[in-house]
Amino acid sequence: MSLIGASAFGISVRVPIVSGLVNMVAGYVLSLAMVFGLALVVDALAPTFGGTKSPINALKLVAYGSTAGFVGGIFSVLPALSALGLLAGLYSIYLVYIGLPVLMKCPPEKAVAYTAVVMVCAIVAGVLVGVILGTVSGGPTMGMSTPTGQLSIETPRGAVNIDVPKLEALGKRMEESGNRMEKAQQSGDQAAMEQAIKEMAELQKGLPTEAPK
């Protein structure tokens, strides 16, 4: 996210290097914690699906099964190869499916249901990791966190450097001006409406513009 960035529709977004490093370390630690947590879930669910509890075997199952998905994450660097990352994730699910009867000793006919429950728990764990990463990064989650400092966006016409805190404050002021404009329109106060329009025009001058190449 800092060195390569995320690209879509000809626009590339990069986060500051410090935010990227913090996100990297936090993501790595949380990924390990997620693997360990899922192993505990797999072990606890074993008797429910006719299997045998074994913390070590559960950890082996989750660790080896998730490796394909983790390695496949490298394909997300290039959007054109993201489908390969999805295939790697599906292969991880398959590894868990074939590993449950072997390591957790569950009946083969119950492996599908066992795998489905484990995958639901994995999705929930992934969402929690995303929420925590978003909190650490100081921004929203679900895919990409917004940094608290400078945000650089590369466009076909040049670079756009955005001061995120300033942009957030500007957005709040524009929202307030919009509310005042709406109230003035409802009350028919022409002077207040003109003042609100003037404020909106002034605020729009603070929006980021493209830098020349």
URPEQUI-V814100 format. One record per pair of residues at least 4 apart in sequence whose ideal C-beta (glycine too) atoms are under 8 Angstrom apart, sorted by sequence separation. I is the first residue (numbers start at 1). J is the second residue. D is the distance in Angstrom with one decimal. If there is no record, write none. Layout:
i->I j->J d->D
i->I j->J d->D
This chain:
i->1 j->5 d->6.3
i->7 j->11 d->6.8
i->15 j->19 d->4.7
i->16 j->20 d->6.8
i->17 j->21 d->6.3
i->18 j->22 d->6.4
i->19 j->23 d->6.1
i->20 j->24 d->6.2
i->21 j->25 d->6.5
i->22 j->26 d->6.1
i->23 j->27 d->5.8
i->24 j->28 d->6.4
i->25 j->29 d->6.4
i->26 j->30 d->6.0
i->27 j->31 d->6.1
i->28 j->32 d->6.8
i->29 j->33 d->6.4
i->30 j->34 d->6.2
i->31 j->35 d->6.7
i->32 j->36 d->6.6
i->33 j->37 d->6.1
i->34 j->38 d->6.2
i->35 j->39 d->6.5
i->36 j->40 d->6.9
i->37 j->41 d->6.7
i->38 j->42 d->6.3
i->39 j->43 d->6.3
i->40 j->44 d->6.2
i->41 j->45 d->6.2
i->42 j->46 d->6.9
i->45 j->49 d->6.3
i->47 j->51 d->6.7
i->54 j->58 d->6.2
i->55 j->59 d->6.4
i->56 j->60 d->6.5
i->57 j->61 d->6.3
i->58 j->62 d->6.5
i->59 j->63 d->5.8
i->60 j->64 d->5.9
i->61 j->65 d->5.7
i->62 j->66 d->5.9
i->63 j->67 d->6.9
i->66 j->70 d->5.9
i->67 j->71 d->6.1
i->68 j->72 d->6.0
i->69 j->73 d->7.0
i->77 j->81 d->7.7
i->78 j->82 d->7.5
i->81 j->85 d->7.1
i->82 j->86 d->6.7
i->83 j->87 d->6.6
i->84 j->88 d->6.5
i->85 j->89 d->6.6
i->86 j->90 d->6.5
i->87 j->91 d->6.4
i->88 j->92 d->6.7
i->89 j->93 d->7.0
i->90 j->94 d->6.6
i->91 j->95 d->6.4
i->92 j->96 d->6.7
i->93 j->97 d->6.4
i->94 j->98 d->6.5
i->95 j->99 d->5.8
i->96 j->100 d->6.5
i->98 j->102 d->7.2
i->99 j->103 d->5.3
i->100 j->104 d->5.1
i->101 j->105 d->7.1
i->106 j->110 d->5.2
i->107 j->111 d->7.6
i->110 j->114 d->5.6
i->111 j->115 d->6.0
i->112 j->116 d->6.4
i->113 j->117 d->6.6
i->114 j->118 d->6.5
i->115 j->119 d->6.2
i->116 j->120 d->6.6
i->117 j->121 d->6.6
i->118 j->122 d->6.3
i->119 j->123 d->6.5
i->120 j->124 d->6.6
i->121 j->125 d->6.3
i->122 j->126 d->6.3
i->123 j->127 d->6.6
i->124 j->128 d->6.5
i->125 j->129 d->6.4
i->126 j->130 d->6.4
i->127 j->131 d->6.5
i->128 j->132 d->6.4
i->129 j->133 d->6.2
i->130 j->134 d->6.3
i->131 j->135 d->6.6
i->132 j->136 d->6.4
i->133 j->137 d->6.0
i->141 j->145 d->6.4
i->147 j->151 d->5.9
i->155 j->159 d->7.3
i->163 j->167 d->6.2
i->164 j->168 d->6.4
i->165 j->169 d->6.5
i->166 j->170 d->6.2
i->167 j->171 d->6.4
i->168 j->172 d->6.7
i->169 j->173 d->6.5
i->170 j->174 d->6.3
i->171 j->175 d->6.4
i->172 j->176 d->6.5
i->173 j->177 d->6.4
i->174 j->178 d->6.3
i->175 j->179 d->6.6
i->176 j->180 d->6.5
i->177 j->181 d->6.3
i->178 j->182 d->6.4
i->179 j->183 d->6.4
i->180 j->184 d->6.2
i->181 j->185 d->6.3
i->182 j->186 d->6.5
i->183 j->187 d->6.2
i->184 j->188 d->8.0
i->189 j->193 d->6.3
i->190 j->194 d->6.4
i->191 j->195 d->6.4
i->192 j->196 d->6.3
i->193 j->197 d->6.4
i->194 j->198 d->6.3
i->195 j->199 d->6.5
i->196 j->200 d->6.5
i->197 j->201 d->6.5
i->198 j->202 d->6.5
i->199 j->203 d->6.3
i->200 j->204 d->6.4
i->201 j->205 d->7.4
i->202 j->206 d->8.0
i->203 j->207 d->8.0
i->1 j->6 d->6.5
i->7 j->12 d->4.4
i->15 j->20 d->5.3
i->46 j->51 d->3.6
i->47 j->52 d->7.9
i->53 j->58 d->7.9
i->76 j->81 d->8.0
i->99 j->104 d->7.9
i->101 j->106 d->5.6
i->106 j->111 d->6.1
i->134 j->139 d->5.8
i->140 j->145 d->6.6
i->146 j->151 d->7.2
i->154 j->159 d->5.6
i->155 j->160 d->6.3
i->162 j->167 d->5.6
i->184 j->189 d->4.6
i->187 j->192 d->7.4
i->6 j->12 d->7.0
i->7 j->13 d->7.7
i->45 j->51 d->7.8
i->46 j->52 d->6.0
i->47 j->53 d->6.4
i->75 j->81 d->4.1
i->76 j->82 d->5.8
i->100 j->106 d->5.3
i->101 j->107 d->7.1
i->134 j->140 d->5.6
i->139 j->145 d->4.1
i->140 j->146 d->6.0
i->153 j->159 d->7.0
i->154 j->160 d->7.9
i->184 j->190 d->7.9
i->5 j->12 d->4.6
i->6 j->13 d->5.3
i->46 j->53 d->4.7
i->75 j->82 d->6.0
i->101 j->108 d->4.9
i->134 j->141 d->3.4
i->138 j->145 d->7.4
i->139 j->146 d->3.2
i->152 j->159 d->6.2
i->153 j->160 d->4.3
i->5 j->13 d->5.5
i->15 j->23 d->7.5
i->46 j->54 d->7.4
i->75 j->83 d->7.9
i->106 j->114 d->5.6
i->133 j->141 d->6.6
i->134 j->142 d->8.0
i->137 j->145 d->3.7
i->138 j->146 d->7.5
i->139 j->147 d->6.3
i->152 j->160 d->7.3
i->153 j->161 d->7.9
i->184 j->192 d->3.7
i->185 j->193 d->5.9
i->5 j->14 d->3.8
i->44 j->53 d->7.6
i->75 j->84 d->4.4
i->76 j->85 d->5.3
i->137 j->146 d->7.5
i->138 j->147 d->6.8
i->139 j->148 d->7.1
i->152 j->161 d->5.5
i->153 j->162 d->6.7
i->183 j->192 d->7.6
i->184 j->193 d->4.0
i->4 j->14 d->7.8
i->5 j->15 d->7.8
i->43 j->53 d->5.4
i->75 j->85 d->3.9
i->101 j->111 d->5.3
i->104 j->114 d->7.6
i->131 j->141 d->5.4
i->137 j->147 d->6.4
i->138 j->148 d->3.9
i->151 j->161 d->7.5
i->152 j->162 d->7.6
i->3 j->14 d->7.7
i->43 j->54 d->6.7
i->74 j->85 d->7.6
i->100 j->111 d->4.8
i->130 j->141 d->4.2
i->134 j->145 d->5.0
i->137 j->148 d->7.6
i->150 j->161 d->6.1
i->151 j->162 d->4.4
i->184 j->195 d->7.8
i->1 j->13 d->8.0
i->2 j->14 d->5.9
i->43 j->55 d->5.2
i->46 j->58 d->7.4
i->72 j->84 d->6.5
i->73 j->85 d->6.0
i->130 j->142 d->6.3
i->133 j->145 d->6.2
i->150 j->162 d->6.9
i->180 j->192 d->6.9
i->181 j->193 d->6.2
i->184 j->196 d->5.7
i->1 j->14 d->6.7
i->2 j->15 d->5.6
i->72 j->85 d->4.4
i->75 j->88 d->7.2
i->98 j->111 d->7.8
i->130 j->143 d->7.9
i->150 j->163 d->6.2
i->151 j->164 d->5.4
i->1 j->15 d->4.8
i->2 j->16 d->6.8
i->43 j->57 d->8.0
i->72 j->86 d->7.8
i->97 j->111 d->5.7
i->100 j->114 d->5.2
i->149 j->163 d->7.8
i->150 j->164 d->7.2
i->2 j->17 d->4.8
i->40 j->55 d->7.6
i->43 j->58 d->3.9
i->72 j->87 d->7.1
i->73 j->88 d->7.7
i->97 j->112 d->7.1
i->100 j->115 d->6.3
i->149 j->164 d->6.4
i->180 j->195 d->7.9
i->181 j->196 d->3.7
i->39 j->55 d->7.0
i->42 j->58 d->4.2
i->72 j->88 d->2.3
i->148 j->164 d->6.1
i->149 j->165 d->7.9
i->180 j->196 d->4.6
i->181 j->197 d->6.6
i->2 j->19 d->7.3
i->3 j->20 d->7.6
i->71 j->88 d->6.4
i->72 j->89 d->6.1
i->147 j->164 d->6.1
i->148 j->165 d->6.7
i->1 j->19 d->8.0
i->2 j->20 d->3.1
i->40 j->58 d->7.3
i->97 j->115 d->4.5
i->100 j->118 d->8.0
i->146 j->164 d->6.2
i->178 j->196 d->7.8
i->1 j->20 d->5.1
i->2 j->21 d->7.5
i->39 j->58 d->4.4
i->42 j->61 d->6.0
i->69 j->88 d->5.6
i->72 j->91 d->7.7
i->96 j->115 d->5.5
i->177 j->196 d->5.5
i->180 j->199 d->7.6
i->181 j->200 d->7.0
i->39 j->59 d->4.1
i->42 j->62 d->6.0
i->68 j->88 d->4.9
i->69 j->89 d->4.5
i->72 j->92 d->7.9
i->68 j->89 d->7.5
i->1 j->23 d->6.8
i->39 j->61 d->7.3
i->69 j->91 d->7.6
i->93 j->115 d->6.7
i->96 j->118 d->6.1
i->177 j->199 d->4.5
i->178 j->200 d->7.2
i->36 j->59 d->7.1
i->39 j->62 d->4.5
i->68 j->91 d->4.6
i->69 j->92 d->3.9
i->96 j->119 d->7.6
i->177 j->200 d->5.0
i->35 j->59 d->7.7
i->38 j->62 d->4.7
i->39 j->63 d->7.4
i->68 j->92 d->4.5
i->67 j->92 d->7.4
i->139 j->164 d->8.0
i->66 j->92 d->5.6
i->93 j->119 d->6.1
i->174 j->200 d->6.6
i->177 j->203 d->6.4
i->35 j->62 d->5.3
i->65 j->92 d->5.4
i->68 j->95 d->6.3
i->35 j->63 d->5.7
i->38 j->66 d->7.8
i->65 j->93 d->7.9
i->174 j->203 d->5.1
i->65 j->95 d->4.2
i->173 j->203 d->5.7
i->174 j->204 d->7.8
i->35 j->66 d->5.9
i->64 j->95 d->6.6
i->65 j->96 d->4.1
i->170 j->203 d->6.2
i->62 j->96 d->7.5
i->65 j->99 d->5.9
i->61 j->96 d->6.4
i->64 j->99 d->7.1
i->170 j->206 d->5.2
i->170 j->207 d->7.3
i->61 j->99 d->4.8
i->31 j->70 d->7.1
i->61 j->100 d->6.8
i->166 j->206 d->7.6
i->167 j->208 d->7.2
i->61 j->103 d->4.8
i->60 j->103 d->6.0
i->61 j->104 d->6.7
i->58 j->103 d->7.3
i->57 j->103 d->4.1
i->58 j->104 d->6.7
i->162 j->208 d->4.9
i->57 j->104 d->6.2
i->161 j->208 d->6.9
i->160 j->208 d->5.0
i->51 j->100 d->7.1
i->54 j->103 d->7.3
i->160 j->209 d->7.3
i->54 j->104 d->6.9
i->160 j->210 d->5.6
i->161 j->211 d->6.9
i->49 j->100 d->7.8
i->159 j->210 d->7.2
i->160 j->211 d->6.9
i->52 j->104 d->6.5
i->158 j->210 d->4.4
i->159 j->211 d->5.0
i->51 j->104 d->4.0
i->52 j->105 d->4.2
i->157 j->210 d->5.2
i->158 j->211 d->5.0
i->51 j->105 d->5.0
i->158 j->212 d->5.9
i->49 j->104 d->7.8
i->51 j->106 d->3.5
i->155 j->210 d->6.2
i->158 j->213 d->5.0
i->50 j->106 d->5.3
i->157 j->213 d->7.6
i->49 j->106 d->4.7
i->50 j->107 d->4.9
i->42 j->100 d->8.0
i->46 j->104 d->4.9
i->49 j->107 d->7.6
i->46 j->105 d->7.6
i->51 j->110 d->7.9
i->46 j->106 d->6.7
i->50 j->110 d->5.6
i->43 j->104 d->7.9
i->49 j->110 d->4.5
i->42 j->104 d->6.7
i->49 j->111 d->7.9
i->51 j->114 d->7.3
i->49 j->113 d->6.6
i->49 j->114 d->4.3
i->45 j->114 d->6.8
i->8 j->79 d->6.8
i->7 j->79 d->6.4
i->45 j->117 d->6.2
i->4 j->77 d->5.7
i->45 j->118 d->7.3
i->42 j->118 d->5.9
i->41 j->118 d->6.8
i->38 j->118 d->6.9
i->41 j->121 d->4.9
i->38 j->121 d->6.3
i->38 j->122 d->5.9
i->38 j->125 d->6.2
i->34 j->122 d->7.8
i->37 j->125 d->6.1
i->34 j->125 d->4.8
i->34 j->126 d->7.2
i->34 j->129 d->5.7
i->31 j->129 d->7.1
i->30 j->129 d->4.7
i->27 j->129 d->7.5
i->30 j->132 d->6.1
i->30 j->133 d->6.8
i->26 j->132 d->7.4
i->27 j->133 d->5.9
i->26 j->133 d->5.8
i->23 j->133 d->6.2
i->26 j->136 d->4.8
i->26 j->137 d->7.9
i->23 j->136 d->7.0
i->22 j->136 d->6.3
i->23 j->137 d->5.4
i->22 j->137 d->6.8
i->19 j->137 d->5.9
i->19 j->138 d->7.9
i->15 j->137 d->8.0
i->23 j->145 d->6.6
i->19 j->145 d->7.8
i->19 j->147 d->4.1
i->19 j->148 d->7.2
i->15 j->145 d->7.6
i->19 j->149 d->6.7
i->13 j->144 d->7.4
i->16 j->147 d->5.4
i->18 j->149 d->7.5
i->15 j->147 d->4.5
i->16 j->149 d->4.9
i->16 j->150 d->5.7
i->16 j->151 d->7.6
i->15 j->151 d->6.7
i->14 j->151 d->7.7
i->6 j->144 d->6.1
i->13 j->151 d->7.0
i->14 j->152 d->5.0
i->13 j->152 d->7.7
i->14 j->153 d->7.7
i->13 j->153 d->5.3
i->14 j->154 d->7.3
i->12 j->153 d->6.9
i->13 j->154 d->7.9
i->11 j->153 d->6.1
i->12 j->154 d->4.0
i->1 j->144 d->7.1
i->11 j->154 d->7.1
i->12 j->155 d->7.9
i->11 j->155 d->5.4
i->10 j->155 d->6.9
i->10 j->156 d->5.1
i->5 j->154 d->7.2
